Every structure is written in structure tokens, then in C-alpha cells.
Amino acid sequence: MPDARNLDAPHPDAYPHANNAPPHAPEQAPVYQPTETIIVDDRVVSCDGGIGGLGHPRVWLRIVQDSKLCPYCSRLYVLAAGAGDSDAH
């Protein structure tokens, strides 16, 4: 007779935590250091890594407060003082 165990289930000792669940993610996200800081005059900027074909796919970033870090290349876009205050789209 075949074994009726669920072979897709993790081994009982795989996670020594409560309810045999994987540990929770850390409460704080890791802090990344910017590779470059770029001062901009608009709240919406595009980033492609800046090195031609060796860059990354173009992404559009919206600066909500005063800066935004590109998730691909870690360039930091900082809004210039007094810039981006208009309500234009």
C-alpha cells in the first residue's frame, strides 16, 4: 500500500517556530545607500540606470516628499528646494 503522507508538506522540524510556520520578515526594511544623488525640478522622473544598454528598464518614479530611491540602481532623486510645488499634472 502506498505511503499516505503529503510529500509536499515541510518536514515537522523544518521550522522550529510556533505552528510550524516560517519566521516572520524583519520589522524594518533594509536601508540602501544611494549610488548617486541627482537633484531634480519635477516630482515625476524617469530612470534607466544611465549607462546605455548596460542600464536597467526605464522606470517612472514619483517623488512624494523630498526624495525617491530607484529600486533598480539605487540612484537617489532629490527634489530641488521650491520645485514641484505646482498642482499641474
C-alpha positions in Angstrom: 0.0 0.0 0.0 1.4 3.5 -0.9 2.5 5.8 1.8 -0.3 8.4 2.5 2.0 11.2 3.7 1.8 14.5 2.0 5.2 14.8 0.3 4.8 18.5 -0.4 4.4 19.4 3.2 7.5 20.6 5.0 9.2 18.3 7.4 7.9 18.8 11.0 11.3 20.0 12.1 11.8 22.4 9.2 10.5 25.5 11.1 11.1 25.3 14.9 8.7 28.2 15.4 5.1 28.2 16.6 2.6 26.4 14.4 5.5 25.1 12.3 5.4 28.3 10.1 8.4 30.1 8.6 9.8 33.0 10.7 8.3 36.5 10.1 10.2 39.0 8.0 12.2 41.7 9.9 10.1 44.6 11.1 12.4 47.2 9.4 13.3 47.2 5.7 17.0 47.2 4.9 18.5 50.6 4.3 20.2 51.1 1.0 23.0 53.6 0.4 22.5 55.7 -2.8 25.0 55.1 -5.6 24.4 58.6 -6.9 22.4 61.7 -5.9 20.6 63.6 -8.6 18.8 66.9 -7.9 15.6 67.3 -10.0 13.0 70.0 -10.6 9.9 67.8 -11.1 8.1 65.3 -8.9 8.0 62.7 -11.6 11.3 61.4 -13.1 12.4 58.5 -15.2 15.4 56.4 -14.5 17.1 53.9 -16.8 20.4 53.3 -15.0 22.2 55.9 -17.1 24.7 53.6 -18.7 23.0 52.8 -22.1 22.4 49.2 -22.8 24.0 48.2 -19.6 21.4 50.1 -17.5 18.0 48.8 -16.5 14.5 49.0 -17.8 13.1 52.6 -17.7 11.0 53.2 -14.6 9.0 56.3 -13.7 9.4 57.4 -10.1 7.1 59.8 -8.2 8.7 61.9 -5.5 6.0 62.2 -2.8 8.0 64.0 -0.1 11.6 65.2 -0.9 13.4 62.2 -2.4 13.0 58.8 -4.1 15.4 55.9 -4.4 15.4 53.9 -7.7 14.7 50.3 -6.9 17.0 49.1 -9.6 20.2 51.1 -9.4 19.8 52.9 -6.1 20.2 56.4 -7.6 18.6 58.9 -5.2 16.5 61.6 -6.8 16.2 64.7 -4.6 13.6 67.4 -5.3 15.2 70.8 -5.5 14.1 73.4 -3.0 10.9 75.1 -4.1 10.5 72.7 -7.1 7.4 70.5 -7.6 5.1 72.8 -5.7 2.6 73.3 -8.6 -0.6 71.4 -8.9 -0.1 70.8 -12.7 -0.4 67.2 -14.0 
